[in-house]
Amino acid sequence: MTVAEALGCATEQLAAAGYDEPRRQARRLAAAALDLSPAEIFARPERRLTAAEEAQLAEMLRRAAVHEPLSRIEGRRGFWGLDFALSRDTLDPRPDSETLVEAVLTRLPERDRRYRFLDLGTGTGCLLLALLTEYPRASGVGIDIAEGAADTARRNAARLGLARARFVVSDWTGAIAGRSFDAIVANPPYIASGALEGLPPEVRLYDPVRALDGGADGLAAYRAIAGDLPRLLAPNGLFAGEIGFGQSDAVAAILRGSGLAIDGIARDLAGIERCIVARPFGFT
């Protein structure tokens, strides 16, 4: 089978599975399976696959046909220009979450400060590790209730050479004491329980439910962590949390009720309110 023939077969299978733009998805899958760049897929259509490559592509197509994301198939995802390993205990990082990193960078412009960061529900560690690449003298702690997620985050930190991060298994803020963090970030579960079945299969079937299910109204995690934020933040610290569509007012009310002042709402690239920023009352 040639590259061109493989691409044609992959396109047919993905079209039958209901994929939008099956040809584009087939090119991505073929490039990953054959360890070729997209340019090489175009430039070498006559190249013949080895038996091992055909088997690899067939296995990846089998998984893609049931809407397993390519990131899960490959076991990695790009975020903030970095490469993060995934595991079954971690949420698949998505570009929308980069809005949180941008919110912190905007409000903490002095890149050479020895900031301390806290990442609640760290998953792959992508938020914390992205921040540490931008602040070379900063350090941070990532918290996750899943041991598997904490292990994945540790591996990602080691591969990126970021020994300034440490990861702890805990239920939100239970293992953290002191008021010393310059920024706390969180991408908590915020999907209402009743809405989980309506999520795309790429999310519903492959992201851990614990990282998605935010309770009856999607706000249970915010209620759990908001009360501890004032004691954990430095006097001029900030909290940046990811929110779902239409949740900004409700989350703002929870944070205000816990003694924080809202410092802004940031929108993602689609124009959706994605990140809420709060600070202790009286910050300067």
C-alpha positions, 0 to 999 in steps of 0.5 A: 500500500502506498501513502496515497492509498493509505490516505484514501482508505483512512479517509473512507473509514473516518467518513463512515465513522461520521468525522467532519473533514475526514480527509484532513483528519486522515492526513493527521492520523497517517502522519502520526502513524508513519512518523512523517510530517504533513509536508512529507505526506503530500510530497511522497504519495508513492512511498510504500508502507512497510508491514509494520507501518500498515499494522500501526495505521490500522490500529490507530484507525480502529481507535479513531473510528470510535472517536478516540482523539488523536492526542489520546492515541498518541498519548500526548498533547501540545499546550503553550508550545510544550509537549505533555504526556497524557494518561487516563487520569488526566484531562486532555489539555485544550487551547482554551485553557491557555487563557488562564496562562495569559491572564497571569502573564498580563497581571504579573509582568515581572518575569524574573520575580521568585513567584510561587504558584499553586495549580488546583486539579493539575492533571498533566501539570500543563498550567503550572509548567507553562507558567514556570517556563515563562517565569524562570525563577518561580516555583510551584505546587500542583495538586490532584486527587488522582495519583495517576495524574500527579505521576503524569505531571511529575513525568512531564515536569522531569521531561521539561527540566522543571524541577521547580515544580512539585506535585501532591495528591490531595483533595483540593486545598487540604494539603496546603497551608500558609498564605504565600501564593502569588497566583493560584490557577485552576481548571476545575470540573464545571460541566453540570452532571446532567449535561455530560451525556451531551458532550462530544464522544471525544470528551465524554468517552475519554476524559476522566469523568472526575475532571468534567463533572461539576455537580448538579449546576457545574459549580460544586468545585468552585464552592469547595475551593473558594473559601480557602483562596483568601488564606492561600493567596499573598496579599497582592496575589491572584486567582485565575480559574477556568469557567464554562459558557454562561458561568461568569456571574455565578462563579463571581458571586461564589468568589465574592462571597468568600472574600475576593474581588473580581479583577476581570473576565478573559475570553478565549479565541472563540470570544467565550468568557473562559477565565475569571480572575479574582484577588483579595479585597484591598489588593494594590 
